[in-house]
Amino acid sequence: MGKNAYVSGLGYLHELSHESVRFYLYFLVGFLVPFSIGHPQVIVGSVVNMMLIGGALETKSPRYMIPLIISPSLGVLSRGVIFGPLTPFLLMMVPFIWAGNAILVYLMHNLRGVNYWFSLLVSAVSKTGFLFLSAYCLVSMGVLPAPFLNAMGMTQLLTALVGGIGVFILYKSGVVGVLERGRAMFFS
């Protein structure tokens, strides 16, 4: 093995380890915030959406995205308090929440080449639309109580937008960096 191949291999391992560390930090935040803070939903949801959006922008590999998408719901269910007596109903929404989070993460990750605010708006509206439509169908069938409509509607839109604004502020302040190549144009 030549010296250049060795140095190239070390660079790859170094980059991979940084991505792994970032992934674990996002995963821990995604799980621990809903688990430890619990409520109000607007604050917890905003932090969770910051984690989802930051993770979508920071990670290069799709293999890291699935755990990021499911960790907040696992934290909520483990704690069992965000929706109070409605928490058992939340269990029925979990697959839809995972899909909504996947929509947000997928769109933010794949729209990195366009304007940040456009990407955020499209991603947040898409996630909210999917969750509200899912909740509406389940409420209409009598499976979920009506309060889920608000929680899966405007509250989701608000927390996704606030989370996206939080990521923007953290990036601009230098607290976090988002994928070195092309990030300056994305956040301008």
C-alpha positions as CSV (number, residue, x, y, z in Angstrom):
1,M,0.0,0.0,0.0
2,G,1.5,3.3,-1.1
3,K,1.7,6.4,1.1
4,N,-1.0,8.3,-0.9
5,A,-3.4,5.4,-0.6
6,Y,-2.8,5.3,3.2
7,V,-3.3,9.0,3.5
8,S,-6.4,8.9,1.4
9,G,-7.8,6.0,3.5
10,L,-7.1,8.0,6.7
11,G,-9.0,11.0,5.2
12,Y,-11.9,8.8,4.5
13,L,-11.9,7.3,8.0
14,H,-11.6,10.8,9.5
15,E,-14.6,12.1,7.4
16,L,-16.6,9.0,8.3
17,S,-15.9,9.4,12.0
18,H,-17.0,13.0,11.9
19,E,-20.2,12.0,10.2
20,S,-20.8,9.3,12.7
21,V,-20.3,11.6,15.7
22,R,-22.7,14.1,14.2
23,F,-25.2,11.4,13.6
24,Y,-25.0,10.2,17.2
25,L,-25.4,13.7,18.5
26,Y,-28.5,14.3,16.3
27,F,-29.9,10.9,17.3
28,L,-29.4,11.6,21.0
29,V,-31.0,15.0,20.8
30,G,-33.9,13.5,18.8
31,F,-34.5,10.9,21.5
32,L,-33.6,12.8,24.7
33,V,-35.5,16.0,24.1
34,P,-38.9,14.4,23.8
35,F,-38.0,11.9,26.5
36,S,-36.6,14.4,29.1
37,I,-38.5,17.6,28.4
38,G,-41.8,16.1,27.3
39,H,-43.8,19.3,26.7
40,P,-44.9,21.9,25.6
41,Q,-45.2,20.4,22.1
42,V,-44.2,23.6,20.4
43,I,-40.8,23.7,22.1
44,V,-40.2,20.0,21.9
45,G,-41.4,19.9,18.3
46,S,-39.2,22.8,17.3
47,V,-36.1,21.3,18.8
48,V,-36.9,17.9,17.2
49,N,-37.4,19.6,13.8
50,M,-34.1,21.4,14.2
51,M,-32.5,18.0,14.7
52,L,-34.3,16.5,11.7
53,I,-33.4,19.4,9.4
54,G,-29.8,19.7,10.7
55,G,-29.3,16.0,10.4
56,A,-30.7,16.0,6.9
57,L,-28.3,18.7,5.9
58,E,-25.2,17.4,7.8
59,T,-25.3,13.8,6.9
60,K,-24.2,12.6,3.5
61,S,-25.2,9.0,3.9
62,P,-28.9,7.9,3.8
63,R,-28.1,5.1,6.2
64,Y,-28.0,7.6,9.0
65,M,-31.4,9.1,8.2
66,I,-33.7,6.3,9.3
67,P,-32.6,6.4,12.9
68,L,-32.9,10.2,12.9
69,I,-36.5,9.9,11.6
70,I,-37.7,7.4,14.2
71,S,-35.7,8.6,17.3
72,P,-38.1,11.4,18.3
73,S,-41.2,9.1,18.3
74,L,-39.3,6.6,20.4
75,G,-38.5,9.3,22.9
76,V,-42.2,10.4,23.1
77,L,-43.5,6.9,23.5
78,S,-40.9,6.0,26.1
79,R,-41.9,9.0,28.2
80,G,-45.6,8.7,27.4
81,V,-46.6,12.2,28.5
82,I,-46.7,14.7,25.5
83,F,-50.3,13.9,24.6
84,G,-51.2,13.0,28.2
85,P,-54.2,10.7,28.2
86,L,-54.1,10.7,24.4
87,T,-50.6,9.0,24.3
88,P,-52.1,5.6,23.5
89,F,-53.7,7.1,20.4
90,L,-50.3,8.5,19.4
91,L,-49.1,4.9,18.9
92,M,-51.5,4.7,15.9
93,M,-50.0,7.9,14.5
94,V,-46.3,6.7,14.8
95,P,-46.0,5.2,11.3
96,F,-47.4,8.4,9.9
97,I,-45.1,10.6,12.0
98,W,-42.2,8.5,10.8
99,A,-43.3,9.0,7.2
100,G,-43.8,12.8,7.8
101,N,-40.4,13.0,9.3
102,A,-39.0,11.1,6.3
103,I,-40.7,13.6,3.9
104,L,-39.1,16.5,5.8
105,V,-35.6,14.9,5.9
106,Y,-35.7,13.6,2.3
107,L,-36.8,17.0,0.9
108,M,-34.4,19.1,2.9
109,H,-31.6,16.7,2.0
110,N,-32.4,16.6,-1.7
111,L,-33.3,20.3,-2.1
112,R,-29.9,21.5,-0.7
113,G,-29.0,22.9,-4.2
114,V,-31.8,25.5,-4.1
115,N,-32.7,28.4,-1.9
116,Y,-32.8,27.4,1.8
117,W,-36.1,29.2,2.6
118,F,-37.8,27.6,-0.5
119,S,-36.5,24.2,0.6
120,L,-37.7,24.8,4.2
121,L,-41.1,25.9,3.1
122,V,-41.7,23.0,0.6
123,S,-40.4,20.5,3.2
124,A,-42.4,21.9,6.1
125,V,-45.7,22.2,4.1
126,S,-45.2,18.7,2.6
127,K,-44.7,17.1,6.1
128,T,-47.6,19.0,7.6
129,G,-49.9,18.2,4.7
130,F,-49.1,14.5,4.9
131,L,-49.6,14.4,8.7
132,F,-52.8,16.5,8.7
133,L,-54.3,14.3,5.9
134,S,-53.4,11.2,7.8
135,A,-54.9,12.4,11.0
136,Y,-58.0,13.7,9.3
137,C,-58.6,10.3,7.8
138,L,-58.1,8.5,11.1
139,V,-60.3,11.0,12.9
140,S,-63.0,10.6,10.2
141,M,-62.9,6.9,10.7
142,G,-63.3,7.3,14.5
143,V,-59.9,5.9,15.2
144,L,-58.4,9.1,16.7
145,P,-60.0,11.9,18.7
146,A,-60.3,15.4,17.1
147,P,-57.4,17.1,19.1
148,F,-55.0,15.2,16.8
149,L,-56.1,17.4,13.9
150,N,-54.6,20.5,15.5
151,A,-51.5,18.7,16.8
152,M,-50.8,17.2,13.3
153,G,-51.8,20.4,11.4
154,M,-50.8,24.0,12.2
155,T,-48.6,22.9,15.2
156,Q,-46.5,20.7,12.9
157,L,-46.1,23.5,10.4
158,L,-45.1,26.0,13.1
159,T,-42.6,23.6,14.7
160,A,-41.1,22.7,11.3
161,L,-40.6,26.3,10.4
162,V,-39.3,27.3,13.8
163,G,-36.9,24.4,13.6
164,G,-35.7,25.4,10.2
165,I,-35.2,29.0,11.4
166,G,-33.2,27.6,14.3
167,V,-30.9,25.7,12.0
168,F,-30.4,28.8,9.9
169,I,-29.5,30.9,13.0
170,L,-27.2,28.2,14.3
171,Y,-25.4,28.0,11.0
172,K,-25.1,31.8,10.6
173,S,-23.7,32.1,14.1
174,G,-21.1,29.4,13.4
175,V,-22.4,27.0,16.1
176,V,-23.0,24.3,13.5
177,G,-21.7,23.8,9.9
178,V,-23.7,22.2,7.2
179,L,-21.8,20.2,4.6
180,E,-18.8,22.2,3.6
181,R,-19.4,22.2,-0.1
182,G,-22.0,24.6,-1.3
183,R,-23.3,25.6,2.1
184,A,-22.6,29.3,1.7
185,M,-24.8,29.5,-1.3
186,F,-27.6,27.4,0.3
187,F,-27.8,29.7,3.3
188,S,-27.5,33.0,1.6
